[in-house]
Amino acid sequence: MRKKTFVLVAAAVAVLLTGCGKKQQSLPTSDAYPVMTIGQQNASLSTTYPATIRGIQDVDIRPKVSGFITSVRVHEGQAVAKGQLLFTIDDETYRQAVRQAEAAVSAAKAQVTQTRATVNSAQAQLNTAHLTYTNSQNLYKNKVIGSFELQSARNSYQTAVASLAQARSAVASAVAAVAQAQASLASAKENLSYCFVTSPANGVVGNIPYKVGALVSPSSAEALTTVSNISTMEVFFSMTEKDVLNMQRAAGSTSAAINDYPPVQLQLTDGSTYGHMGKVVKVSGVIDATTGSYSVIAHFPNPEHLLKSGGAGQIVVVKNDNNSIVIPQDATTQVQDKIFVYKVDGSGKVHYTEIKVNDQNDGKTYIVTSGLRKGERIVTKGLASLSDGMKIKPVTEAQYDAAIKKAQQLSEQQNSAGGFVKAMKSK
């Protein structure tokens, strides 16, 4: 009974192995390799540039007068409107200066009034002296008076003319003094107004390093704060001279290149992509001597105020190419900094060929810039076992994958049958 059972098992194993032998007939030969035909397709090229973020208007708020801060009317991060009060500085000294300037204006105006009265008196004296001199001339002609009397009348007239001129000069000086006093008053009032520091624009308040009681002045090292208009953000990044030259040649001019430049993305420091696209608006006309690059500015809308002035990120430029040659990176080999593929000719021979690829890639594919043309064929798998000039049997990717799957299934079945026989023999 035990012998009979073994015979039946052996027969079953023989049947299984026979079945496996039939499956082996469909497996690829050792010279079969998957081959793909090169075609053109759409490819997206992404280029990234380190970037810094600034509000479209960042204004340092600095005091224009010296004094102690008496109040801080805002807090960091607060949205403020143009003209809104931010800080107050002790104004007593400046109020006193205004009162003194007002008194000086009043005194100067009084002096003008007084000198004008002097002009009126001098004018009356001149009229009298002129009449006396005229009468003396007539009397002298008629020989009623002598030359001495006539000369005395002339002298009195000339003195009156000089006195009037002097009075008028005094008026002009007094008027000028009023103007000077009024200018001093205006300056004093302006200095007083500087004690009330207001926002020059709509924006968001930045860091506030000073507290109530701190002494500040126009020469203070730090600004009172910064007000940033963040409704639109300016994102600064640098492009190489080569990139800018390529832009200019393609568009014909820098301005045309800016107009034609595709929308750009902003990648934030946490790796997320900002929800609004940006537009390149300016390229500097001067190359930075230190970096050898151009400064470029892109504008991004910021309706949610997610972007903050002083932040950082990366500009992502995506360009689409509808005629790209894209191949899997697994279909290539790399020796030092050179990349190779195995081309397959019409007779099935492979040729070890160097290609050039775009520096930007997604980690899975290469965009080929030279070395391959549409319609050519390359081996996609098993490159380690190939050699230049070797003849292969080209198969499709699907055929190759199906054969590999069958081989795996066969291996599993053989392992299972072998284990079963071994187990039965041990009994």
VOPAGU-2260 file (C-alpha; in pm, 1 decimal, decimal comma):
REM VOPAGU-2260
SITE   aa  ch    i         X         Y         Z
SITE  MET   A    0       0,0       0,0       0,0
SITE  ARG   A    1     283,8     240,6      81,6
SITE  LYS   A    2     461,1     153,6    -248,3
SITE  LYS   A    3     145,8     216,8    -448,2
SITE  THR   A    4     104,6     558,7    -297,4
SITE  PHE   A    5     461,6     655,6    -393,4
SITE  VAL   A    6     400,9     543,1    -751,1
SITE  LEU   A    7      93,2     760,0    -777,1
SITE  VAL   A    8     280,2    1060,2    -639,5
SITE  ALA   A    9     568,9    1007,4    -878,1
SITE  ALA   A   10     324,5     996,6   -1162,8
SITE  ALA   A   11     169,5    1322,4   -1049,9
SITE  VAL   A   12     511,5    1486,9   -1033,3
SITE  ALA   A   13     592,7    1359,4   -1381,1
SITE  VAL   A   14     272,7    1513,7   -1512,7
SITE  LEU   A   15     353,5    1846,2   -1341,6
SITE  LEU   A   16     704,6    1852,3   -1484,2
SITE  THR   A   17     569,7    1766,8   -1826,0
SITE  GLY   A   18     333,7    2059,6   -1801,7
SITE  CYS   A   19     619,6    2284,4   -1694,3
SITE  GLY   A   20     820,2    2167,7   -1991,9
SITE  LYS   A   21     542,8    2284,4   -2222,0
SITE  LYS   A   22     548,7    2628,2   -2060,9
SITE  GLN   A   23     925,3    2649,7   -2101,4
SITE  GLN   A   24     878,7    2635,8   -2473,8
SITE  SER   A   25     711,0    2984,5   -2467,0
SITE  LEU   A   26     987,6    3152,8   -2263,5
SITE  PRO   A   27    1218,9    3403,6   -2441,2
SITE  THR   A   28    1553,5    3287,9   -2555,5
SITE  SER   A   29    1870,9    3428,2   -2396,0
SITE  ASP   A   30    1914,0    3673,0   -2685,7
SITE  ALA   A   31    1565,9    3828,4   -2649,0
SITE  TYR   A   32    1564,9    4188,2   -2526,6
SITE  PRO   A   33    1284,7    4447,3   -2500,6
SITE  VAL   A   34    1316,5    4725,7   -2755,2
SITE  MET   A   35    1133,7    5058,2   -2789,6
SITE  THR   A   36    1099,7    5279,2   -3095,5
SITE  ILE   A   37    1184,7    5643,8   -3039,5
SITE  GLY   A   38     898,9    5887,0   -3088,1
SITE  GLN   A   39     831,1    6249,8   -3004,8
SITE  GLN   A   40     600,2    6354,6   -2723,4
SITE  ASN   A   41     508,2    6647,1   -2503,0
SITE  ALA   A   42     747,0    6709,5   -2216,7
SITE  SER   A   43     746,9    6959,5   -1936,3
SITE  LEU   A   44    1082,3    7106,7   -1840,7
SITE  SER   A   45    1101,2    7249,4   -1490,2
SITE  THR   A   46    1378,9    7482,5   -1380,8
SITE  THR   A   47    1408,3    7607,7   -1024,4
SITE  TYR   A   48    1576,7    7919,9    -890,3
SITE  PRO   A   49    1627,4    8020,9    -525,2
SITE  ALA   A   50    1412,3    8322,8    -447,8
SITE  THR   A   51    1348,2    8586,9    -182,4
SITE  ILE   A   52    1009,8    8744,3    -117,7
SITE  ARG   A   53     941,1    9111,4     -55,6
SITE  GLY   A   54     627,6    9321,2     -37,0
SITE  ILE   A   55     570,6    9536,5    -341,5
SITE  GLN   A   56     628,8    9831,1    -110,9
SITE  ASP   A   57     841,7    9784,1     200,1
SITE  VAL   A   58     878,6   10111,2     390,6
SITE  ASP   A   59    1110,2   10152,1     686,8
SITE  ILE   A   60     940,6   10374,8     942,3
SITE  ARG   A   61    1203,1   10603,8    1096,7
SITE  PRO   A   62    1155,8   10902,3    1330,4
SITE  LYS   A   63    1225,3   11245,9    1188,5
SITE  VAL   A   64    1272,8   11401,4    1532,6
SITE  SER   A   65    1445,9   11292,6    1850,3
SITE  GLY   A   66    1258,4   11208,3    2166,2
SITE  PHE   A   67    1115,7   10944,0    2393,0
SITE  ILE   A   68     841,6   10715,8    2264,4
SITE  THR   A   69     525,4   10789,1    2461,8
SITE  SER   A   70     294,7   10533,5    2297,9
SITE  VAL   A   71     293,8   10243,2    2052,9
SITE  ARG   A   72     -42,8   10230,5    1877,1
SITE  VAL   A   73      -2,0    9908,6    1673,8
SITE  HIS   A   74     125,3    9553,8    1714,6
SITE  GLU   A   75     339,0    9332,5    1494,9
SITE  GLY   A   76     149,9    9176,9    1205,8
SITE  GLN   A   77    -133,5    9428,2    1224,4
SITE  ALA   A   78    -284,2    9551,7     899,2
SITE  VAL   A   79    -277,6    9931,3     883,4
SITE  ALA   A   80    -411,6   10194,9     647,0
SITE  LYS   A   81    -228,1   10489,3     497,5
SITE  GLY   A   82    -220,2   10776,2     748,9
SITE  GLN   A   83    -292,1   10554,2    1050,3
SITE  LEU   A   84    -109,6   10654,5    1371,3
SITE  LEU   A   85     169,4   10411,6    1463,4
SITE  PHE   A   86     380,2   10582,4    1735,0
SITE  THR   A   87     386,2   10902,8    1936,3
SITE  ILE   A   88     703,8   11078,9    2052,5
SITE  ASP   A   89     720,4   11323,1    2345,4
SITE  ASP   A   90     612,8   11654,5    2189,0
SITE  GLU   A   91     648,0   11906,7    2472,4
SITE  THR   A   92     975,9   12051,0    2342,1
SITE  TYR   A   93     831,6   12084,1    1994,1
SITE  ARG   A   94     512,7   12247,3    2120,0
SITE  GLN   A   95     724,8   12506,8    2301,9
SITE  ALA   A   96     914,2   12569,4    1978,7
SITE  VAL   A   97     583,1   12629,4    1801,6
SITE  ARG   A   98     474,3   12881,0    2069,2
SITE  GLN   A   99     804,2   13066,4    2040,4
SITE  ALA   A  100     779,6   13071,4    1661,4
SITE  GLU   A  101     423,9   13205,1    1682,0
SITE  ALA   A  102     542,8   13484,3    1914,7
SITE  ALA   A  103     823,6   13568,7    1672,8
SITE  VAL   A  104     573,6   13593,1    1387,8
SITE  SER   A  105     355,9   13827,9    1590,8
SITE  ALA   A  106     655,4   14047,5    1680,4
SITE  ALA   A  107     767,6   14059,8    1319,7
SITE  LYS   A  108     420,3   14159,7    1204,3
SITE  ALA   A  109     412,2   14436,9    1466,3
SITE  GLN   A  110     743,8   14561,4    1338,3
SITE  VAL   A  111     601,5   14574,4     988,0
SITE  THR   A  112     313,4   14785,2    1113,7
SITE  GLN   A  113     551,4   15020,0    1291,9
SITE  THR   A  114     784,7   15063,5     995,6
SITE  ARG   A  115     491,7   15129,7     765,3
SITE  ALA   A  116     385,4   15408,2     998,8
SITE  THR   A  117     739,9   15546,1     974,1
SITE  VAL   A  118     708,4   15536,0     595,4
SITE  ASN   A  119     388,1   15737,2     613,0
SITE  SER   A  120     555,0   16000,2     836,1
SITE  ALA   A  121     859,6   16015,9     610,6
SITE  GLN   A  122     636,8   16057,9     309,4
SITE  ALA   A  123     459,5   16355,4     471,9
SITE  GLN   A  124     792,3   16513,9     561,8
SITE  LEU   A  125     910,3   16464,7     207,3
SITE  ASN   A  126     597,7   16632,6      69,8
SITE  THR   A  127     654,8   16932,6     296,8
SITE  ALA   A  128    1021,9   16953,5     210,0
SITE  HIS   A  129     944,3   16932,2    -159,4
SITE  LEU   A  130     691,7   17217,3    -135,7
SITE  THR   A  131     936,0   17429,9      61,1
SITE  TYR   A  132    1211,7   17367,8    -189,9
SITE  THR   A  133     984,2   17456,5    -483,2
SITE  ASN   A  134     879,0   17783,7    -318,3
SITE  SER   A  135    1238,9   17865,4    -237,4
SITE  GLN   A  136    1333,5   17824,8    -601,0
SITE  ASN   A  137    1064,8   18077,8    -701,1
SITE  LEU   A  138    1170,1   18320,6    -432,4
SITE  TYR   A  139    1531,7   18288,9    -537,3
SITE  LYS   A  140    1439,9   18363,8    -898,7
SITE  ASN   A  141    1261,5   18670,3    -780,9
SITE  LYS   A  142    1564,7   18759,2    -566,2
SITE  VAL   A  143    1354,6   18753,4    -251,2
SITE  ILE   A  144    1592,8   18508,8     -80,8
SITE  GLY   A  145    1959,4   18439,5    -127,1
SITE  SER   A  146    2147,6   18124,9    -224,4
SITE  PHE   A  147    2193,8   18018,4     136,0
SITE  GLU   A  148    1822,3   17990,2     196,5
SITE  LEU   A  149    1776,2   17805,6    -130,7
SITE  GLN   A  150    2055,2   17556,6     -42,0
SITE  SER   A  151    1902,9   17498,6     298,6
SITE  ALA   A  152    1567,0   17412,4     138,8
SITE  ARG   A  153    1742,9   17178,2    -105,1
SITE  ASN   A  154    1924,5   17000,3     177,0
SITE  SER   A  155    1602,9   16953,5     371,5
SITE  TYR   A  156    1437,0   16805,3      63,8
SITE  GLN   A  157    1721,9   16561,9      -1,0
SITE  THR   A  158    1720,4   16455,2     362,8
SITE  ALA   A  159    1347,8   16382,8     343,0
SITE  VAL   A  160    1401,0   16170,2      30,6
SITE  ALA   A  161    1669,3   15968,2     209,2
SITE  SER   A  162    1452,5   15926,7     517,8
SITE  LEU   A  163    1167,2   15790,0     305,9
SITE  ALA   A  164    1397,5   15545,3     131,9
SITE  GLN   A  165    1531,4   15431,6     468,8
SITE  ALA   A  166    1178,3   15383,5     602,6
SITE  ARG   A  167    1077,9   15181,9     299,7
SITE  SER   A  168    1389,1   14964,5     342,2
SITE  ALA   A  169    1292,2   14909,4     704,3
SITE  VAL   A  170     949,6   14793,0     589,1
SITE  ALA   A  171    1105,4   14549,1     343,2
SITE  SER   A  172    1329,5   14415,3     619,3
SITE  ALA   A  173    1033,4   14381,8     852,7
SITE  VAL   A  174     834,1   14198,7     586,0
SITE  ALA   A  175    1129,0   13966,0     529,4
SITE  ALA   A  176    1150,2   13908,8     903,0
SITE  VAL   A  177     783,1   13810,0     901,8
SITE  ALA   A  178     845,0   13562,7     620,9
SITE  GLN   A  179    1139,2   13414,9     810,6
SITE  ALA   A  180     939,6   13392,6    1129,3
SITE  GLN   A  181     655,8   13223,5     942,2
SITE  ALA   A  182     901,7   12973,8     791,2
SITE  SER   A  183    1036,6   12901,6    1138,5
SITE  LEU   A  184     680,8   12854,1    1259,1
SITE  ALA   A  185     604,3   12616,8     973,4
SITE  SER   A  186     921,0   12419,5    1053,4
SITE  ALA   A  187     829,7   12406,8    1421,3
SITE  LYS   A  188     478,8   12283,9    1337,5
SITE  GLU   A  189     625,5   12025,2    1099,6
SITE  ASN   A  190     861,5   11899,4    1369,3
SITE  LEU   A  191     565,7   11881,6    1604,8
SITE  SER   A  192     373,4   11675,7    1350,1
SITE  TYR   A  193     667,8   11434,9    1327,8
SITE  CYS   A  194     598,7   11343,8    1689,1
SITE  PHE   A  195     296,6   11158,1    1553,0
SITE  VAL   A  196     437,2   10881,1    1331,7
SITE  THR   A  197     183,7   10759,3    1076,5
SITE  SER   A  198     187,4   10489,6     810,3
SITE  PRO   A  199     281,0   10612,6     463,0
SITE  ALA   A  200      91,4   10330,4     291,1
SITE  ASN   A  201    -151,6   10046,4     336,6
SITE  GLY   A  202      26,5    9738,8     460,6
SITE  VAL   A  203     121,8    9510,6     744,1
SITE  VAL   A  204     335,8    9609,7    1042,7
SITE  GLY   A  205     662,8    9424,2    1078,7
SITE  ASN   A  206     893,6    9387,5    1378,1
SITE  ILE   A  207     874,9    9657,9    1649,1
SITE  PRO   A  208    1210,2    9672,9    1830,6
SITE  TYR   A  209    1130,4    9979,7    2046,2
SITE  LYS   A  210     899,7   10004,5    2344,7
SITE  VAL   A  211     743,4   10297,8    2532,6
SITE  GLY   A  212    1014,3   10508,1    2697,1
SITE  ALA   A  213    1284,1   10429,2    2441,5
SITE  LEU   A  214    1485,2   10723,3    2311,2
SITE  VAL   A  215    1483,5   10739,8    1932,1
SITE  SER   A  216    1624,6   10974,5    1672,6
SITE  PRO   A  217    1664,5   11000,8    1295,9
SITE  SER   A  218    2009,7   10844,0    1334,7
SITE  SER   A  219    1886,8   10538,0    1526,2
SITE  ALA   A  220    2034,4   10214,8    1391,8
SITE  GLU   A  221    1700,3   10038,1    1365,7
SITE  ALA   A  222    1377,9   10159,9    1215,4
SITE  LEU   A  223    1075,0   10192,5    1439,3
SITE  THR   A  224     914,4    9922,4    1222,6
SITE  THR   A  225     850,3    9831,8     862,4
SITE  VAL   A  226     516,9    9862,1     686,0
SITE  SER   A  227     487,2    9619,8     397,0
SITE  ASN   A  228     229,6    9643,8     123,3
SITE  ILE   A  229     174,3    9271,5      66,9
SITE  SER   A  230    -129,3    9283,5    -161,3
SITE  THR   A  231     119,6    9199,1    -435,2
SITE  MET   A  232     456,8    9038,9    -363,8
SITE  GLU   A  233     783,2    9088,7    -546,1
SITE  VAL   A  234     983,0    8768,7    -571,7
SITE  PHE   A  235    1349,4    8816,5    -656,4
SITE  PHE   A  236    1557,1    8544,4    -821,9
SITE  SER   A  237    1864,9    8521,6   -1041,8
SITE  MET   A  238    1910,1    8380,8   -1390,3
SITE  THR   A  239    2236,4    8297,7   -1559,5
SITE  GLU   A  240    2365,0    8510,4   -1842,7
SITE  LYS   A  241    2315,1    8211,7   -2074,3
SITE  ASP   A  242    1946,1    8180,5   -1982,8
SITE  VAL   A  243    1882,1    8552,1   -2036,4
SITE  LEU   A  244    2066,9    8553,2   -2369,4
SITE  ASN   A  245    1858,8    8257,5   -2487,2
SITE  MET   A  246    1543,6    8444,8   -2386,2
SITE  GLN   A  247    1649,5    8756,4   -2572,8
SITE  ARG   A  248    1746,2    8567,9   -2889,8
SITE  ALA   A  249    1420,3    8373,9   -2894,1
SITE  ALA   A  250    1199,9    8681,7   -2841,3
SITE  GLY   A  251    1410,4    8944,5   -3017,5
SITE  SER   A  252    1449,7    9179,6   -2720,4
SITE  THR   A  253    1443,2    9185,5   -2342,0
SITE  SER   A  254    1101,9    9353,8   -2324,3
SITE  ALA   A  255     954,6    9100,9   -2567,3
SITE  ALA   A  256    1112,4    8817,3   -2369,5
SITE  ILE   A  257     948,2    8945,8   -2051,0
SITE  ASN   A  258     608,2    8971,6   -2222,5
SITE  ASP   A  259     639,6    8622,3   -2367,3
SITE  TYR   A  260     779,9    8462,3   -2052,9
SITE  PRO   A  261     550,8    8187,1   -1924,4
SITE  PRO   A  262     378,7    8215,0   -1586,4
SITE  VAL   A  263     601,1    8098,1   -1301,2
SITE  GLN   A  264     525,8    7897,9    -988,8
SITE  LEU   A  265     648,8    7959,4    -636,1
SITE  GLN   A  266     752,5    7667,7    -419,4
SITE  LEU   A  267     742,3    7754,3     -49,3
SITE  THR   A  268     993,3    7643,4     212,5
SITE  ASP   A  269     764,6    7361,8     329,1
SITE  GLY   A  270     770,2    7209,6     -18,9
SITE  SER   A  271     416,2    7315,2    -108,8
SITE  THR   A  272     332,9    7507,0    -423,2
SITE  TYR   A  273     182,2    7853,7    -382,3
SITE  GLY   A  274    -174,0    7868,9    -511,2
SITE  HIS   A  275    -129,2    8165,3    -747,0
SITE  MET   A  276      87,0    8192,0   -1056,3
SITE  GLY   A  277     335,7    8475,4   -1093,5
SITE  LYS   A  278     441,7    8697,6   -1381,8
SITE  VAL   A  279     796,8    8805,7   -1462,1
SITE  VAL   A  280     793,9    9185,8   -1483,9
SITE  LYS   A  281    1155,3    9298,3   -1480,0
SITE  VAL   A  282    1505,5    9182,6   -1570,6
SITE  SER   A  283    1798,1    9392,5   -1456,1
SITE  GLY   A  284    2009,9    9550,4   -1726,2
SITE  VAL   A  285    2334,9    9485,4   -1540,5
SITE  ILE   A  286    2508,5    9156,7   -1463,1
SITE  ASP   A  287    2607,6    9108,6   -1101,3
SITE  ALA   A  288    2986,6    9101,8   -1103,3
SITE  THR   A  289    2994,9    8869,7    -800,7
SITE  THR   A  290    2750,4    8603,3    -920,5
SITE  GLY   A  291    2761,2    8659,2   -1296,1
SITE  SER   A  292    2382,0    8655,2   -1308,8
SITE  TYR   A  293    2087,7    8881,5   -1380,8
SITE  SER   A  294    1837,9    8984,1   -1114,4
SITE  VAL   A  295    1480,3    8901,4   -1213,3
SITE  ILE   A  296    1156,2    9012,9   -1044,7
SITE  ALA   A  297     823,4    8830,5   -1062,1
SITE  HIS   A  298     496,4    8961,2    -919,5
SITE  PHE   A  299     259,2    8730,3    -731,2
SITE  PRO   A  300     -89,4    8824,9    -608,2
SITE  ASN   A  301    -130,3    8775,2    -234,3
SITE  PRO   A  302    -501,6    8807,1    -154,3
SITE  GLU   A  303    -483,0    8566,4     140,2
SITE  HIS   A  304    -169,7    8737,4     279,6
SITE  LEU   A  305      -2,9    8395,4     292,5
SITE  LEU   A  306     325,8    8534,3     164,4
SITE  LYS   A  307     524,8    8749,8     405,3
SITE  SER   A  308     792,6    9003,6     328,4
SITE  GLY   A  309    1135,6    8858,7     398,7
SITE  GLY   A  310    1031,7    8501,3     317,1
SITE  ALA   A  311    1212,9    8260,2      87,9
SITE  GLY   A  312    1124,5    7993,8    -165,1
SITE  GLN   A  313    1201,1    7869,9    -513,4
SITE  ILE   A  314    1077,0    7997,4    -845,8
SITE  VAL   A  315     969,0    7709,4   -1070,2
SITE  VAL   A  316     966,5    7775,7   -1444,1
SITE  VAL   A  317     776,5    7513,1   -1644,1
SITE  LYS   A  318     820,2    7503,7   -2020,3
SITE  ASN   A  319     634,6    7260,6   -2247,8
SITE  ASP   A  320     799,8    7106,3   -2553,8
SITE  ASN   A  321     573,2    6912,7   -2791,0
SITE  ASN   A  322     860,2    6760,0   -2989,8
SITE  SER   A  323    1074,1    6611,3   -2716,1
SITE  ILE   A  324    1242,3    6272,6   -2721,1
SITE  VAL   A  325    1178,4    6114,5   -2382,1
SITE  ILE   A  326    1331,9    5782,0   -2275,6
SITE  PRO   A  327    1333,5    5589,5   -1945,6
SITE  GLN   A  328    1644,6    5634,9   -1736,3
SITE  ASP   A  329    1651,8    5253,8   -1697,2
SITE  ALA   A  330    1725,7    5232,6   -2070,7
SITE  THR   A  331    2057,0    5412,0   -2021,0
SITE  THR   A  332    2393,3    5348,0   -1864,1
SITE  GLN   A  333    2619,7    5611,4   -1719,8
SITE  VAL   A  334    2996,1    5618,2   -1722,6
SITE  GLN   A  335    3129,9    5907,9   -1517,9
SITE  ASP   A  336    2942,6    6208,6   -1656,8
SITE  LYS   A  337    2845,9    6050,2   -1989,8
SITE  ILE   A  338    2520,0    5871,6   -2070,2
SITE  PHE   A  339    2489,7    5583,0   -2319,0
SITE  VAL   A  340    2216,6    5372,3   -2481,5
SITE  TYR   A  341    2219,4    5060,0   -2695,0
SITE  LYS   A  342    2077,9    5135,2   -3039,4
SITE  VAL   A  343    1935,6    4846,3   -3239,1
SITE  ASP   A  344    1989,7    4843,7   -3615,3
SITE  GLY   A  345    1780,8    4666,2   -3878,1
SITE  SER   A  346    1975,7    4340,6   -3845,6
SITE  GLY   A  347    1927,8    4323,4   -3469,6
SITE  LYS   A  348    2279,1    4434,4   -3373,8
SITE  VAL   A  349    2321,9    4675,0   -3084,0
SITE  HIS   A  350    2550,0    4977,6   -3089,0
SITE  TYR   A  351    2680,2    5144,6   -2775,5
SITE  THR   A  352    2595,9    5512,8   -2834,9
SITE  GLU   A  353    2651,4    5827,0   -2629,6
SITE  ILE   A  354    2357,0    6067,8   -2594,1
SITE  LYS   A  355    2308,4    6414,2   -2447,5
SITE  VAL   A  356    2018,7    6488,0   -2213,4
SITE  ASN   A  357    1862,8    6793,4   -2052,4
SITE  ASP   A  358    2005,6    6874,8   -1711,2
SITE  GLN   A  359    1653,7    6890,7   -1569,3
SITE  ASN   A  360    1477,5    6557,4   -1516,5
SITE  ASP   A  361    1211,9    6395,2   -1300,8
SITE  GLY   A  362    1429,1    6109,4   -1174,7
SITE  LYS   A  363    1254,7    5853,6   -1402,0
SITE  THR   A  364    1304,1    5978,9   -1757,6
SITE  TYR   A  365    1553,5    6177,8   -1963,4
SITE  ILE   A  366    1477,5    6435,4   -2228,4
SITE  VAL   A  367    1728,9    6364,5   -2503,9
SITE  THR   A  368    1885,8    6666,5   -2671,1
SITE  SER   A  369    2118,1    6481,2   -2911,4
SITE  GLY   A  370    2227,7    6131,4   -3007,2
SITE  LEU   A  371    1880,2    5989,0   -3082,2
SITE  ARG   A  372    1630,2    6054,4   -3356,9
SITE  LYS   A  373    1266,6    5972,2   -3411,8
SITE  GLY   A  374    1219,3    5620,8   -3548,4
SITE  GLU   A  375    1538,8    5472,5   -3402,0
SITE  ARG   A  376    1523,0    5178,4   -3160,1
SITE  ILE   A  377    1693,3    5122,5   -2825,9
SITE  VAL   A  378    1710,9    4838,2   -2574,3
SITE  THR   A  379    1520,1    4920,7   -2256,3
SITE  LYS   A  380    1612,8    4636,3   -2017,9
SITE  GLY   A  381    1893,8    4392,3   -1955,0
SITE  LEU   A  382    2165,2    4637,7   -2056,2
SITE  ALA   A  383    2419,9    4488,6   -1817,0
SITE  SER   A  384    2445,0    4171,2   -2028,7
SITE  LEU   A  385    2487,7    4353,9   -2361,0
SITE  SER   A  386    2804,5    4439,6   -2546,2
SITE  ASP   A  387    2870,7    4657,6   -2847,6
SITE  GLY   A  388    2798,8    4473,9   -3174,9
SITE  MET   A  389    2604,3    4194,0   -3007,8
SITE  LYS   A  390    2310,3    4054,9   -3205,3
SITE  ILE   A  391    1979,0    4026,5   -3022,9
SITE  LYS   A  392    1623,8    3921,9   -3082,4
SITE  PRO   A  393    1408,5    4235,3   -3039,4
SITE  VAL   A  394    1079,5    4184,6   -2858,4
SITE  THR   A  395     822,4    4425,2   -2728,7
SITE  GLU   A  396     801,6    4534,6   -2368,0
SITE  ALA   A  397     473,6    4345,6   -2331,6
SITE  GLN   A  398     621,8    4025,0   -2473,2
SITE  TYR   A  399     923,6    4050,9   -2250,7
SITE  ASP   A  400     718,5    4117,8   -1936,5
SITE  ALA   A  401     480,3    3830,8   -2017,6
SITE  ALA   A  402     772,5    3591,1   -2063,6
SITE  ILE   A  403     925,7    3702,1   -1734,2
SITE  LYS   A  404     592,6    3641,3   -1560,7
SITE  LYS   A  405     570,4    3292,1   -1704,0
SITE  ALA   A  406     922,9    3218,1   -1595,0
SITE  GLN   A  407     839,0    3327,1   -1242,1
SITE  GLN   A  408     528,7    3108,8   -1237,3
SITE  LEU   A  409     729,5    2811,7   -1365,2
SITE  SER   A  410     993,0    2865,7   -1099,3
SITE  GLU   A  411     728,2    2867,5    -828,6
SITE  GLN   A  412     568,5    2547,0    -964,2
SITE  GLN   A  413     902,6    2366,2    -988,9
SITE  ASN   A  414     996,1    2467,6    -636,5
SITE  SER   A  415     661,9    2345,1    -508,9
SITE  ALA   A  416     683,8    2007,2    -688,3
SITE  GLY   A  417    1041,5    1951,4    -578,6
SITE  GLY   A  418     954,1    2014,3    -219,7
SITE  PHE   A  419     662,2    1774,2    -240,4
SITE  VAL   A  420     875,7    1492,1    -385,0
SITE  LYS   A  421    1142,8    1549,9    -122,7
SITE  ALA   A  422     883,7    1532,3     149,6
SITE  MET   A  423     741,1    1205,4      12,2
SITE  LYS   A  424    1087,1    1044,3     -16,8
SITE  SER   A  425    1154,9    1121,2     345,3
SITE  LYS   A  426     864,1     907,3     451,8
